Every structure is written in structure tokens, then in C-alpha cells.
Amino acid sequence: MNVLQISIAAMPFLLALMSRTGKAIAPCLRMSLFTMLLGGEPHRAVVAWCFGLLIAAVALRERLRAG
């Protein structure tokens, strides 16, 4: 994997860090790692990435809504 692919795979984790919710950081990190590990099978990697992005987006939305 090159740097661009790794940065795209890490996007859910980075969004979870912005949300500052401890409950969202661990699952998003796990999904980012699954995305990197499944890089050879793109259809499975996309599913893991989408789940991670969904978790991070909800956590970020809740932070913005509460703040």
C-alpha cells in the first residue's frame, strides 16, 4: 500500500480523533486496520472502511450537536 491508500484507510480513525469520544476511537481504529489488512480484497476493504466512516461520522455529529 502506498501513502495515499494508507491515508484514506486511516480516515475513519482520524475523524474519530476529532470527535474526542473514547467509545468511537477504538472501533474506528479497528476498522482502519481491517481496511489496511484487507487491501488485497477491495470489496471487503470497502465494507470495513464504510463501517468505520459511519461510526466516526455519527460520533463527530454528536460532538458538534452537543458542543
CHARMM internal coordinates of N, CA and C (Angstrom, degrees):
IC EDIT
DIST 1 N 1 CA 1.4465
DIST 1 CA 1 C 1.5298
ANGL 1 N 1 CA 1 C 109.18
DIST 1 C 2 N 1.3044
ANGL 1 CA 1 C 2 N 115.52
DIHE 1 N 1 CA 1 C 2 N 139.64
DIST 2 N 2 CA 1.4635
ANGL 1 C 2 N 2 CA 119.02
DIHE 1 CA 1 C 2 N 2 CA 177.57
DIST 2 CA 2 C 1.5345
ANGL 2 N 2 CA 2 C 110.14
DIHE 1 C 2 N 2 CA 2 C -93.14
DIST 2 C 3 N 1.2985
ANGL 2 CA 2 C 3 N 116.75
DIHE 2 N 2 CA 2 C 3 N -179.47
DIST 3 N 3 CA 1.4604
ANGL 2 C 3 N 3 CA 122.03
DIHE 2 CA 2 C 3 N 3 CA -174.00
DIST 3 CA 3 C 1.5263
ANGL 3 N 3 CA 3 C 111.28
DIHE 2 C 3 N 3 CA 3 C -64.64
DIST 3 C 4 N 1.3031
ANGL 3 CA 3 C 4 N 118.39
DIHE 3 N 3 CA 3 C 4 N -37.89
DIST 4 N 4 CA 1.4625
ANGL 3 C 4 N 4 CA 121.47
DIHE 3 CA 3 C 4 N 4 CA 179.73
DIST 4 CA 4 C 1.5218
ANGL 4 N 4 CA 4 C 111.03
DIHE 3 C 4 N 4 CA 4 C -64.32
DIST 4 C 5 N 1.3054
ANGL 4 CA 4 C 5 N 117.47
DIHE 4 N 4 CA 4 C 5 N -44.22
DIST 5 N 5 CA 1.4581
ANGL 4 C 5 N 5 CA 120.54
DIHE 4 CA 4 C 5 N 5 CA 179.09
DIST 5 CA 5 C 1.5220
ANGL 5 N 5 CA 5 C 111.66
DIHE 4 C 5 N 5 CA 5 C -65.30
DIST 5 C 6 N 1.3051
ANGL 5 CA 5 C 6 N 117.02
DIHE 5 N 5 CA 5 C 6 N -38.86
DIST 6 N 6 CA 1.4653
ANGL 5 C 6 N 6 CA 120.01
DIHE 5 CA 5 C 6 N 6 CA 178.86
DIST 6 CA 6 C 1.5236
ANGL 6 N 6 CA 6 C 110.61
DIHE 5 C 6 N 6 CA 6 C -67.69
DIST 6 C 7 N 1.3196
ANGL 6 CA 6 C 7 N 117.57
DIHE 6 N 6 CA 6 C 7 N -39.38
DIST 7 N 7 CA 1.4680
ANGL 6 C 7 N 7 CA 119.57
DIHE 6 CA 6 C 7 N 7 CA 179.66
DIST 7 CA 7 C 1.5286
ANGL 7 N 7 CA 7 C 111.23
DIHE 6 C 7 N 7 CA 7 C -67.91
DIST 7 C 8 N 1.3139
ANGL 7 CA 7 C 8 N 117.83
DIHE 7 N 7 CA 7 C 8 N -35.92
DIST 8 N 8 CA 1.4635
ANGL 7 C 8 N 8 CA 120.68
DIHE 7 CA 7 C 8 N 8 CA 176.38
DIST 8 CA 8 C 1.5258
ANGL 8 N 8 CA 8 C 109.99
DIHE 7 C 8 N 8 CA 8 C -69.30
DIST 8 C 9 N 1.3111
ANGL 8 CA 8 C 9 N 117.78
DIHE 8 N 8 CA 8 C 9 N -39.62
DIST 9 N 9 CA 1.4644
ANGL 8 C 9 N 9 CA 121.14
DIHE 8 CA 8 C 9 N 9 CA 179.14
DIST 9 CA 9 C 1.5204
ANGL 9 N 9 CA 9 C 111.16
DIHE 8 C 9 N 9 CA 9 C -66.52
DIST 9 C 10 N 1.3267
ANGL 9 CA 9 C 10 N 117.72
DIHE 9 N 9 CA 9 C 10 N -30.89
DIST 10 N 10 CA 1.4656
ANGL 9 C 10 N 10 CA 121.35
DIHE 9 CA 9 C 10 N 10 CA -178.83
DIST 10 CA 10 C 1.5266
ANGL 10 N 10 CA 10 C 113.30
DIHE 9 C 10 N 10 CA 10 C -85.41
DIST 10 C 11 N 1.3124
ANGL 10 CA 10 C 11 N 118.47
DIHE 10 N 10 CA 10 C 11 N -1.35
DIST 11 N 11 CA 1.4566
ANGL 10 C 11 N 11 CA 121.66
DIHE 10 CA 10 C 11 N 11 CA -177.17
DIST 11 CA 11 C 1.5353
ANGL 11 N 11 CA 11 C 113.32
DIHE 10 C 11 N 11 CA 11 C -57.79
DIST 11 C 12 N 1.3413
ANGL 11 CA 11 C 12 N 120.65
DIHE 11 N 11 CA 11 C 12 N -43.96
DIST 12 N 12 CA 1.4704
ANGL 11 C 12 N 12 CA 118.64
DIHE 11 CA 11 C 12 N 12 CA 177.37
DIST 12 CA 12 C 1.5273
ANGL 12 N 12 CA 12 C 112.84
DIHE 11 C 12 N 12 CA 12 C -59.51
DIST 12 C 13 N 1.3190
ANGL 12 CA 12 C 13 N 117.07
DIHE 12 N 12 CA 12 C 13 N -40.10
DIST 13 N 13 CA 1.4553
ANGL 12 C 13 N 13 CA 120.64
DIHE 12 CA 12 C 13 N 13 CA 179.24
DIST 13 CA 13 C 1.5258
ANGL 13 N 13 CA 13 C 111.22
DIHE 12 C 13 N 13 CA 13 C -64.97
DIST 13 C 14 N 1.3192
ANGL 13 CA 13 C 14 N 117.25
DIHE 13 N 13 CA 13 C 14 N -41.45
DIST 14 N 14 CA 1.4574
ANGL 13 C 14 N 14 CA 120.59
DIHE 13 CA 13 C 14 N 14 CA 179.77
DIST 14 CA 14 C 1.5270
ANGL 14 N 14 CA 14 C 111.54
DIHE 13 C 14 N 14 CA 14 C -66.70
DIST 14 C 15 N 1.3172
ANGL 14 CA 14 C 15 N 117.27
DIHE 14 N 14 CA 14 C 15 N -37.75
DIST 15 N 15 CA 1.4606
ANGL 14 C 15 N 15 CA 120.23
DIHE 14 CA 14 C 15 N 15 CA 175.95
DIST 15 CA 15 C 1.5216
ANGL 15 N 15 CA 15 C 111.00
DIHE 14 C 15 N 15 CA 15 C -66.38
DIST 15 C 16 N 1.3191
ANGL 15 CA 15 C 16 N 117.14
DIHE 15 N 15 CA 15 C 16 N -37.59
DIST 16 N 16 CA 1.4651
ANGL 15 C 16 N 16 CA 120.29
DIHE 15 CA 15 C 16 N 16 CA 178.28
DIST 16 CA 16 C 1.5243
ANGL 16 N 16 CA 16 C 110.79
DIHE 15 C 16 N 16 CA 16 C -66.17
DIST 16 C 17 N 1.3282
ANGL 16 CA 16 C 17 N 117.31
DIHE 16 N 16 CA 16 C 17 N -34.31
DIST 17 N 17 CA 1.4574
ANGL 16 C 17 N 17 CA 119.40
DIHE 16 CA 16 C 17 N 17 CA 175.96
DIST 17 CA 17 C 1.5221
ANGL 17 N 17 CA 17 C 111.32
DIHE 16 C 17 N 17 CA 17 C -65.37
DIST 17 C 18 N 1.3019
ANGL 17 CA 17 C 18 N 117.31
DIHE 17 N 17 CA 17 C 18 N -33.74
DIST 18 N 18 CA 1.4581
ANGL 17 C 18 N 18 CA 121.00
DIHE 17 CA 17 C 18 N 18 CA 177.58
DIST 18 CA 18 C 1.5213
ANGL 18 N 18 CA 18 C 111.45
DIHE 17 C 18 N 18 CA 18 C -69.10
DIST 18 C 19 N 1.3161
ANGL 18 CA 18 C 19 N 117.59
DIHE 18 N 18 CA 18 C 19 N -28.86
DIST 19 N 19 CA 1.4593
ANGL 18 C 19 N 19 CA 120.59
DIHE 18 CA 18 C 19 N 19 CA -179.04
DIST 19 CA 19 C 1.5206
ANGL 19 N 19 CA 19 C 111.73
DIHE 18 C 19 N 19 CA 19 C -76.52
DIST 19 C 20 N 1.3292
ANGL 19 CA 19 C 20 N 117.42
DIHE 19 N 19 CA 19 C 20 N -20.64
DIST 20 N 20 CA 1.4692
ANGL 19 C 20 N 20 CA 123.83
DIHE 19 CA 19 C 20 N 20 CA 178.69
DIST 20 CA 20 C 1.5190
ANGL 20 N 20 CA 20 C 112.41
DIHE 19 C 20 N 20 CA 20 C 57.65
DIST 20 C 21 N 1.3105
ANGL 20 CA 20 C 21 N 117.18
DIHE 20 N 20 CA 20 C 21 N 30.48
DIST 21 N 21 CA 1.4533
ANGL 20 C 21 N 21 CA 121.72
DIHE 20 CA 20 C 21 N 21 CA 176.82
DIST 21 CA 21 C 1.5183
ANGL 21 N 21 CA 21 C 108.05
DIHE 20 C 21 N 21 CA 21 C -106.49
DIST 21 C 22 N 1.3051
ANGL 21 CA 21 C 22 N 116.60
DIHE 21 N 21 CA 21 C 22 N 118.27
DIST 22 N 22 CA 1.4573
ANGL 21 C 22 N 22 CA 120.73
DIHE 21 CA 21 C 22 N 22 CA -177.76
DIST 22 CA 22 C 1.5173
ANGL 22 N 22 CA 22 C 112.95
DIHE 21 C 22 N 22 CA 22 C -62.72
DIST 22 C 23 N 1.3271
ANGL 22 CA 22 C 23 N 115.69
DIHE 22 N 22 CA 22 C 23 N -28.48
DIST 23 N 23 CA 1.4615
ANGL 22 C 23 N 23 CA 119.64
DIHE 22 CA 22 C 23 N 23 CA -178.79
DIST 23 CA 23 C 1.5219
ANGL 23 N 23 CA 23 C 112.12
DIHE 22 C 23 N 23 CA 23 C -71.90
DIST 23 C 24 N 1.3082
ANGL 23 CA 23 C 24 N 118.14
DIHE 23 N 23 CA 23 C 24 N -22.69
DIST 24 N 24 CA 1.4627
ANGL 23 C 24 N 24 CA 121.23
DIHE 23 CA 23 C 24 N 24 CA -177.71
DIST 24 CA 24 C 1.5243
ANGL 24 N 24 CA 24 C 113.08
DIHE 23 C 24 N 24 CA 24 C -96.37
DIST 24 C 25 N 1.3219
ANGL 24 CA 24 C 25 N 117.40
DIHE 24 N 24 CA 24 C 25 N -21.44
DIST 25 N 25 CA 1.4624
ANGL 24 C 25 N 25 CA 120.15
DIHE 24 CA 24 C 25 N 25 CA -174.40
DIST 25 CA 25 C 1.5291
ANGL 25 N 25 CA 25 C 111.55
DIHE 24 C 25 N 25 CA 25 C -67.76
DIST 25 C 26 N 1.3292
ANGL 25 CA 25 C 26 N 117.17
DIHE 25 N 25 CA 25 C 26 N -46.33
DIST 26 N 26 CA 1.4676
ANGL 25 C 26 N 26 CA 120.37
DIHE 25 CA 25 C 26 N 26 CA -177.23
DIST 26 CA 26 C 1.5331
ANGL 26 N 26 CA 26 C 112.98
DIHE 25 C 26 N 26 CA 26 C -63.40
DIST 26 C 27 N 1.3515
ANGL 26 CA 26 C 27 N 119.71
DIHE 26 N 26 CA 26 C 27 N -47.99
DIST 27 N 27 CA 1.4703
ANGL 26 C 27 N 27 CA 118.05
DIHE 26 CA 26 C 27 N 27 CA 178.37
DIST 27 CA 27 C 1.5233
ANGL 27 N 27 CA 27 C 113.33
DIHE 26 C 27 N 27 CA 27 C -64.00
DIST 27 C 28 N 1.3301
ANGL 27 CA 27 C 28 N 116.69
DIHE 27 N 27 CA 27 C 28 N -35.74
DIST 28 N 28 CA 1.4606
ANGL 27 C 28 N 28 CA 119.26
DIHE 27 CA 27 C 28 N 28 CA 179.82
DIST 28 CA 28 C 1.5222
ANGL 28 N 28 CA 28 C 111.18
DIHE 27 C 28 N 28 CA 28 C -69.93
DIST 28 C 29 N 1.3245
ANGL 28 CA 28 C 29 N 117.38
DIHE 28 N 28 CA 28 C 29 N -36.37
DIST 29 N 29 CA 1.4627
ANGL 28 C 29 N 29 CA 120.40
DIHE 28 CA 28 C 29 N 29 CA 175.29
DIST 29 CA 29 C 1.5229
ANGL 29 N 29 CA 29 C 109.93
DIHE 28 C 29 N 29 CA 29 C -63.92
DIST 29 C 30 N 1.3145
ANGL 29 CA 29 C 30 N 116.35
DIHE 29 N 29 CA 29 C 30 N -42.25
DIST 30 N 30 CA 1.4593
ANGL 29 C 30 N 30 CA 120.80
DIHE 29 CA 29 C 30 N 30 CA 179.03
DIST 30 CA 30 C 1.5324
ANGL 30 N 30 CA 30 C 111.14
DIHE 29 C 30 N 30 CA 30 C -62.60
DIST 30 C 31 N 1.3296
ANGL 30 CA 30 C 31 N 116.95
DIHE 30 N 30 CA 30 C 31 N -42.92
DIST 31 N 31 CA 1.4597
ANGL 30 C 31 N 31 CA 120.17
DIHE 30 CA 30 C 31 N 31 CA 179.91
DIST 31 CA 31 C 1.5295
ANGL 31 N 31 CA 31 C 111.09
DIHE 30 C 31 N 31 CA 31 C -67.80
DIST 31 C 32 N 1.3205
ANGL 31 CA 31 C 32 N 117.51
DIHE 31 N 31 CA 31 C 32 N -35.42
DIST 32 N 32 CA 1.4695
ANGL 31 C 32 N 32 CA 120.18
DIHE 31 CA 31 C 32 N 32 CA 176.88
DIST 32 CA 32 C 1.5261
ANGL 32 N 32 CA 32 C 110.60
DIHE 31 C 32 N 32 CA 32 C -65.78
DIST 32 C 33 N 1.3248
ANGL 32 CA 32 C 33 N 116.50
DIHE 32 N 32 CA 32 C 33 N -40.34
DIST 33 N 33 CA 1.4664
ANGL 32 C 33 N 33 CA 119.40
DIHE 32 CA 32 C 33 N 33 CA 177.29
DIST 33 CA 33 C 1.5214
ANGL 33 N 33 CA 33 C 111.61
DIHE 32 C 33 N 33 CA 33 C -66.33
DIST 33 C 34 N 1.3386
ANGL 33 CA 33 C 34 N 116.94
DIHE 33 N 33 CA 33 C 34 N -40.60
DIST 34 N 34 CA 1.4663
ANGL 33 C 34 N 34 CA 119.90
DIHE 33 CA 33 C 34 N 34 CA 176.68
DIST 34 CA 34 C 1.5241
ANGL 34 N 34 CA 34 C 110.69
DIHE 33 C 34 N 34 CA 34 C -61.73
DIST 34 C 35 N 1.3343
ANGL 34 CA 34 C 35 N 116.39
DIHE 34 N 34 CA 34 C 35 N -39.28
DIST 35 N 35 CA 1.4637
ANGL 34 C 35 N 35 CA 120.11
DIHE 34 CA 34 C 35 N 35 CA 178.83
DIST 35 CA 35 C 1.5245
ANGL 35 N 35 CA 35 C 110.78
DIHE 34 C 35 N 35 CA 35 C -61.65
DIST 35 C 36 N 1.3268
ANGL 35 CA 35 C 36 N 116.65
DIHE 35 N 35 CA 35 C 36 N -42.66
DIST 36 N 36 CA 1.4636
ANGL 35 C 36 N 36 CA 119.75
DIHE 35 CA 35 C 36 N 36 CA 179.35
DIST 36 CA 36 C 1.5228
ANGL 36 N 36 CA 36 C 111.49
DIHE 35 C 36 N 36 CA 36 C -68.31
DIST 36 C 37 N 1.3243
ANGL 36 CA 36 C 37 N 116.64
DIHE 36 N 36 CA 36 C 37 N -40.01
DIST 37 N 37 CA 1.4651
ANGL 36 C 37 N 37 CA 119.60
DIHE 36 CA 36 C 37 N 37 CA -179.84
DIST 37 CA 37 C 1.5263
ANGL 37 N 37 CA 37 C 112.48
DIHE 36 C 37 N 37 CA 37 C -69.17
DIST 37 C 38 N 1.3214
ANGL 37 CA 37 C 38 N 116.82
DIHE 37 N 37 CA 37 C 38 N -32.51
DIST 38 N 38 CA 1.4601
ANGL 37 C 38 N 38 CA 121.12
DIHE 37 CA 37 C 38 N 38 CA -179.16
DIST 38 CA 38 C 1.5254
ANGL 38 N 38 CA 38 C 112.21
DIHE 37 C 38 N 38 CA 38 C -93.43
DIST 38 C 39 N 1.3033
ANGL 38 CA 38 C 39 N 117.67
DIHE 38 N 38 CA 38 C 39 N 19.33
DIST 39 N 39 CA 1.4606
ANGL 38 C 39 N 39 CA 121.74
DIHE 38 CA 38 C 39 N 39 CA -177.85
DIST 39 CA 39 C 1.5199
ANGL 39 N 39 CA 39 C 113.96
DIHE 38 C 39 N 39 CA 39 C -59.06
DIST 39 C 40 N 1.3206
ANGL 39 CA 39 C 40 N 117.55
DIHE 39 N 39 CA 39 C 40 N -25.53
DIST 40 N 40 CA 1.4606
ANGL 39 C 40 N 40 CA 121.11
DIHE 39 CA 39 C 40 N 40 CA 178.73
DIST 40 CA 40 C 1.5187
ANGL 40 N 40 CA 40 C 113.24
DIHE 39 C 40 N 40 CA 40 C -76.21
DIST 40 C 41 N 1.3284
ANGL 40 CA 40 C 41 N 116.17
DIHE 40 N 40 CA 40 C 41 N -19.46
DIST 41 N 41 CA 1.4640
ANGL 40 C 41 N 41 CA 121.83
DIHE 40 CA 40 C 41 N 41 CA 177.94
DIST 41 CA 41 C 1.5276
ANGL 41 N 41 CA 41 C 107.96
DIHE 40 C 41 N 41 CA 41 C -117.85
DIST 41 C 42 N 1.3257
ANGL 41 CA 41 C 42 N 116.97
DIHE 41 N 41 CA 41 C 42 N 89.33
DIST 42 N 42 CA 1.4701
ANGL 41 C 42 N 42 CA 120.76
DIHE 41 CA 41 C 42 N 42 CA -170.07
DIST 42 CA 42 C 1.5304
ANGL 42 N 42 CA 42 C 114.97
DIHE 41 C 42 N 42 CA 42 C -58.96
DIST 42 C 43 N 1.3219
ANGL 42 CA 42 C 43 N 118.79
DIHE 42 N 42 CA 42 C 43 N -37.40
DIST 43 N 43 CA 1.4616
ANGL 42 C 43 N 43 CA 119.04
DIHE 42 CA 42 C 43 N 43 CA -177.23
DIST 43 CA 43 C 1.5288
ANGL 43 N 43 CA 43 C 111.45
DIHE 42 C 43 N 43 CA 43 C -66.51
DIST 43 C 44 N 1.3211
ANGL 43 CA 43 C 44 N 118.30
DIHE 43 N 43 CA 43 C 44 N -34.31
DIST 44 N 44 CA 1.4654
ANGL 43 C 44 N 44 CA 121.10
DIHE 43 CA 43 C 44 N 44 CA 176.75
DIST 44 CA 44 C 1.5241
ANGL 44 N 44 CA 44 C 110.99
DIHE 43 C 44 N 44 CA 44 C -76.15
DIST 44 C 45 N 1.3131
ANGL 44 CA 44 C 45 N 116.86
DIHE 44 N 44 CA 44 C 45 N -35.94
DIST 45 N 45 CA 1.4658
ANGL 44 C 45 N 45 CA 120.44
DIHE 44 CA 44 C 45 N 45 CA 178.87
DIST 45 CA 45 C 1.5248
ANGL 45 N 45 CA 45 C 110.66
DIHE 44 C 45 N 45 CA 45 C -65.49
DIST 45 C 46 N 1.3119
ANGL 45 CA 45 C 46 N 117.66
DIHE 45 N 45 CA 45 C 46 N -37.18
DIST 46 N 46 CA 1.4641
ANGL 45 C 46 N 46 CA 121.15
DIHE 45 CA 45 C 46 N 46 CA 179.78
DIST 46 CA 46 C 1.5228
ANGL 46 N 46 CA 46 C 110.60
DIHE 45 C 46 N 46 CA 46 C -66.52
DIST 46 C 47 N 1.3170
ANGL 46 CA 46 C 47 N 117.78
DIHE 46 N 46 CA 46 C 47 N -38.45
DIST 47 N 47 CA 1.4624
ANGL 46 C 47 N 47 CA 120.75
DIHE 46 CA 46 C 47 N 47 CA 178.66
DIST 47 CA 47 C 1.5249
ANGL 47 N 47 CA 47 C 110.32
DIHE 46 C 47 N 47 CA 47 C -63.35
DIST 47 C 48 N 1.3262
ANGL 47 CA 47 C 48 N 117.75
DIHE 47 N 47 CA 47 C 48 N -46.19
DIST 48 N 48 CA 1.4645
ANGL 47 C 48 N 48 CA 121.13
DIHE 47 CA 47 C 48 N 48 CA 178.51
DIST 48 CA 48 C 1.5226
ANGL 48 N 48 CA 48 C 110.78
DIHE 47 C 48 N 48 CA 48 C -63.20
DIST 48 C 49 N 1.3241
ANGL 48 CA 48 C 49 N 117.30
DIHE 48 N 48 CA 48 C 49 N -40.87
DIST 49 N 49 CA 1.4585
ANGL 48 C 49 N 49 CA 121.10
DIHE 48 CA 48 C 49 N 49 CA -179.67
DIST 49 CA 49 C 1.5301
ANGL 49 N 49 CA 49 C 110.81
DIHE 48 C 49 N 49 CA 49 C -65.31
DIST 49 C 50 N 1.3183
ANGL 49 CA 49 C 50 N 117.11
DIHE 49 N 49 CA 49 C 50 N -41.75
DIST 50 N 50 CA 1.4708
ANGL 49 C 50 N 50 CA 120.78
DIHE 49 CA 49 C 50 N 50 CA 179.75
DIST 50 CA 50 C 1.5254
ANGL 50 N 50 CA 50 C 111.47
DIHE 49 C 50 N 50 CA 50 C -64.49
DIST 50 C 51 N 1.3279
ANGL 50 CA 50 C 51 N 117.78
DIHE 50 N 50 CA 50 C 51 N -41.52
DIST 51 N 51 CA 1.4639
ANGL 50 C 51 N 51 CA 120.11
DIHE 50 CA 50 C 51 N 51 CA 177.28
DIST 51 CA 51 C 1.5257
ANGL 51 N 51 CA 51 C 110.73
DIHE 50 C 51 N 51 CA 51 C -62.54
DIST 51 C 52 N 1.3208
ANGL 51 CA 51 C 52 N 116.97
DIHE 51 N 51 CA 51 C 52 N -44.19
DIST 52 N 52 CA 1.4568
ANGL 51 C 52 N 52 CA 120.22
DIHE 51 CA 51 C 52 N 52 CA 178.17
DIST 52 CA 52 C 1.5137
ANGL 52 N 52 CA 52 C 112.47
DIHE 51 C 52 N 52 CA 52 C -62.87
DIST 52 C 53 N 1.3133
ANGL 52 CA 52 C 53 N 116.78
DIHE 52 N 52 CA 52 C 53 N -41.87
DIST 53 N 53 CA 1.4565
ANGL 52 C 53 N 53 CA 120.97
DIHE 52 CA 52 C 53 N 53 CA 179.20
DIST 53 CA 53 C 1.5269
ANGL 53 N 53 CA 53 C 111.22
DIHE 52 C 53 N 53 CA 53 C -66.44
DIST 53 C 54 N 1.3102
ANGL 53 CA 53 C 54 N 117.07
DIHE 53 N 53 CA 53 C 54 N -36.64
DIST 54 N 54 CA 1.4598
ANGL 53 C 54 N 54 CA 120.90
DIHE 53 CA 53 C 54 N 54 CA 177.95
DIST 54 CA 54 C 1.5305
ANGL 54 N 54 CA 54 C 110.79
DIHE 53 C 54 N 54 CA 54 C -64.85
DIST 54 C 55 N 1.3221
ANGL 54 CA 54 C 55 N 117.10
DIHE 54 N 54 CA 54 C 55 N -44.93
DIST 55 N 55 CA 1.4667
ANGL 54 C 55 N 55 CA 121.07
DIHE 54 CA 54 C 55 N 55 CA 178.32
DIST 55 CA 55 C 1.5241
ANGL 55 N 55 CA 55 C 110.25
DIHE 54 C 55 N 55 CA 55 C -61.66
DIST 55 C 56 N 1.3239
ANGL 55 CA 55 C 56 N 117.02
DIHE 55 N 55 CA 55 C 56 N -44.82
DIST 56 N 56 CA 1.4639
ANGL 55 C 56 N 56 CA 121.13
DIHE 55 CA 55 C 56 N 56 CA -178.94
DIST 56 CA 56 C 1.5286
ANGL 56 N 56 CA 56 C 111.48
DIHE 55 C 56 N 56 CA 56 C -66.41
DIST 56 C 57 N 1.3151
ANGL 56 CA 56 C 57 N 117.19
DIHE 56 N 56 CA 56 C 57 N -39.05
DIST 57 N 57 CA 1.4630
ANGL 56 C 57 N 57 CA 120.31
DIHE 56 CA 56 C 57 N 57 CA -179.28
DIST 57 CA 57 C 1.5267
ANGL 57 N 57 CA 57 C 111.08
DIHE 56 C 57 N 57 CA 57 C -66.08
DIST 57 C 58 N 1.3123
ANGL 57 CA 57 C 58 N 117.37
DIHE 57 N 57 CA 57 C 58 N -40.50
DIST 58 N 58 CA 1.4610
ANGL 57 C 58 N 58 CA 120.22
DIHE 57 CA 57 C 58 N 58 CA 178.37
DIST 58 CA 58 C 1.5254
ANGL 58 N 58 CA 58 C 110.29
DIHE 57 C 58 N 58 CA 58 C -66.12
DIST 58 C 59 N 1.3245
ANGL 58 CA 58 C 59 N 117.84
DIHE 58 N 58 CA 58 C 59 N -42.67
DIST 59 N 59 CA 1.4662
ANGL 58 C 59 N 59 CA 120.85
DIHE 58 CA 58 C 59 N 59 CA 178.81
DIST 59 CA 59 C 1.5225
ANGL 59 N 59 CA 59 C 111.12
DIHE 58 C 59 N 59 CA 59 C -63.76
DIST 59 C 60 N 1.3162
ANGL 59 CA 59 C 60 N 117.51
DIHE 59 N 59 CA 59 C 60 N -41.32
DIST 60 N 60 CA 1.4640
ANGL 59 C 60 N 60 CA 121.04
DIHE 59 CA 59 C 60 N 60 CA 179.04
DIST 60 CA 60 C 1.5245
ANGL 60 N 60 CA 60 C 111.13
DIHE 59 C 60 N 60 CA 60 C -67.04
DIST 60 C 61 N 1.3104
ANGL 60 CA 60 C 61 N 116.85
DIHE 60 N 60 CA 60 C 61 N -39.64
DIST 61 N 61 CA 1.4679
ANGL 60 C 61 N 61 CA 120.76
DIHE 60 CA 60 C 61 N 61 CA 177.89
DIST 61 CA 61 C 1.5295
ANGL 61 N 61 CA 61 C 111.02
DIHE 60 C 61 N 61 CA 61 C -63.25
DIST 61 C 62 N 1.3270
ANGL 61 CA 61 C 62 N 116.60
DIHE 61 N 61 CA 61 C 62 N -40.33
DIST 62 N 62 CA 1.4593
ANGL 61 C 62 N 62 CA 119.88
DIHE 61 CA 61 C 62 N 62 CA 178.93
DIST 62 CA 62 C 1.5253
ANGL 62 N 62 CA 62 C 111.50
DIHE 61 C 62 N 62 CA 62 C -67.33
DIST 62 C 63 N 1.3127
ANGL 62 CA 62 C 63 N 117.05
DIHE 62 N 62 CA 62 C 63 N -35.30
DIST 63 N 63 CA 1.4724
ANGL 62 C 63 N 63 CA 119.63
DIHE 62 CA 62 C 63 N 63 CA 178.00
DIST 63 CA 63 C 1.5278
ANGL 63 N 63 CA 63 C 109.97
DIHE 62 C 63 N 63 CA 63 C -66.84
DIST 63 C 64 N 1.3250
ANGL 63 CA 63 C 64 N 116.68
DIHE 63 N 63 CA 63 C 64 N -44.27
DIST 64 N 64 CA 1.4625
ANGL 63 C 64 N 64 CA 119.97
DIHE 63 CA 63 C 64 N 64 CA -179.90
DIST 64 CA 64 C 1.5273
ANGL 64 N 64 CA 64 C 111.35
DIHE 63 C 64 N 64 CA 64 C -67.03
DIST 64 C 65 N 1.3106
ANGL 64 CA 64 C 65 N 115.54
DIHE 64 N 64 CA 64 C 65 N -34.58
DIST 65 N 65 CA 1.4647
ANGL 64 C 65 N 65 CA 120.04
DIHE 64 CA 64 C 65 N 65 CA -179.74
DIST 65 CA 65 C 1.5290
ANGL 65 N 65 CA 65 C 111.12
DIHE 64 C 65 N 65 CA 65 C -70.39
DIST 65 C 66 N 1.3310
ANGL 65 CA 65 C 66 N 117.29
DIHE 65 N 65 CA 65 C 66 N -37.72
DIST 66 N 66 CA 1.4585
ANGL 65 C 66 N 66 CA 121.24
DIHE 65 CA 65 C 66 N 66 CA -178.66
DIST 66 CA 66 C 1.5271
ANGL 66 N 66 CA 66 C 111.74
DIHE 65 C 66 N 66 CA 66 C -79.29
DIST 66 C 67 N 1.3226
ANGL 66 CA 66 C 67 N 116.78
DIHE 66 N 66 CA 66 C 67 N -27.45
DIST 67 N 67 CA 1.4661
ANGL 66 C 67 N 67 CA 120.05
DIHE 66 CA 66 C 67 N 67 CA -173.66
DIST 67 CA 67 C 1.4564
ANGL 67 N 67 CA 67 C 112.95
DIHE 66 C 67 N 67 CA 67 C -90.39
END
COOR INIT
IC SEED 1 N 1 CA 1 C
IC BUILD
